[in-house]
């Protein structure tokens, strides 16, 4: 095999391996531990064992954290990974080549292998952006083979996450999703139960670009999903909270997406039910006037509705830059409230880490660098020209950092990125396969390659 400059093998990736991240500025996101400058993090067998100075463990591999911020991995709570490769065809909000027309038109023709290659492409970019956990919001689960292909891709990339089993893009609005196969996936289990869990994505019962599903059908689907004990996620649109509340469908097992068009009364309903919201600020700002209006992060915060952050779709936004997601929410908030209601960097980082973990029911395992939690850790360089000099690490992360500054990414103690290079996967092959997939898809259906 020819040498691949995008491939870099680095340990320790063996079961039971131990390593020490030495001398970084540790941003724990644990309120009891805070920030620890010039500190070490000891990891063994995928678990954070100790944080302090001068740590030692015989045989441990050392990773130099000097000049870096050491922090929890970023948690993305809503991402349509299946259409990552479609960014080659999406052209902003063009009426024929925009995100909705392209995904609706091309989604029905995705083979399981097309989905597999697209998910891998999205995750390769996401890992390089510091994302260690993702809610794969699969609203093109066309068949059992498609579901298995997406899970296989997630497993092969080594991420932690949830596979939210959905429906095919061309499924008739009066037809139910494949609940039997959802139960089959739950029964058979994911490829790695320690890293990958299962949920369900359902359609929306109010007007939206993909059409409104009859509420009685939605009630039946949600009842069946809840009987399986699985979490549910749904895109929100103005009025949907009232519809769900009227039919008794809100609950702590439900995550809504896109906090726009929500009345104060609805915010109170959400808080009372424990229903959470995932915010995709880049997309929500892009489509604000045409669809749902302003991002109502502050209104939900005032009502203590749980919230988190997400990329949404790297086809719609054209990239998976999670740092831009934090900044987009910051800019939206500043435009609405100026300095009257500050949105501090720490709050944005909470949304990106511990709040995202909480939204996915994983805050007991990840989301903060706390001894006893799993080692989902990223290192961000502070010596690069676009971030230096660093005085306040939280400000640097939110206002200046980019994916290019992410040096090291590990999930469950396994190194996935080191020195900015992927470990254990061939990124050139992933890119080639995704490009070939999308070109063949276009050629098959009469769109010039």
Buried (B, 14 or more C-beta within 10 A) or exposed (E): EEEEEBBBEBEBBEEEBBBBBBBBBBBBBBEEBEBBEEBBBBBBEBBBBEBEEEBEBEEBBEBBBEBBBBBBBBBBBBBBBBBBBBBBBBBEBEEEEBBBBBBBBBBBBBBBBBBBBBBBBBBBBBBBBBBBBBBBBBBBBBBBBBBBBBBBBBBBBBBBBBBBBBBBBEBEEEEBBBBEBBBBBBEEEBBBEEBBBBBBBBBBBBEBBBEBBEBEBBBEBBEBBBEBEBBBBBBBBBBBBBBBBEBEBBBEBBBBBBBBBBBEEBBBBBBEBEBBBBBBBBBBBBBBEEBBBBBBBBBBBEBEBBBBBBBBBBBBBBBBBBBBBBBBBBBBBEEBEEEEEEBEBBBBBBBBBBBBBBBBBBBEBBBBBBBEBBBBBBBBBBEBEEBEEBEEBBBBBBBBBBBBBBBBBBBBBBBBBBEBBBBBBBBBBBBEBBBEBBBBBBEEEEEEE
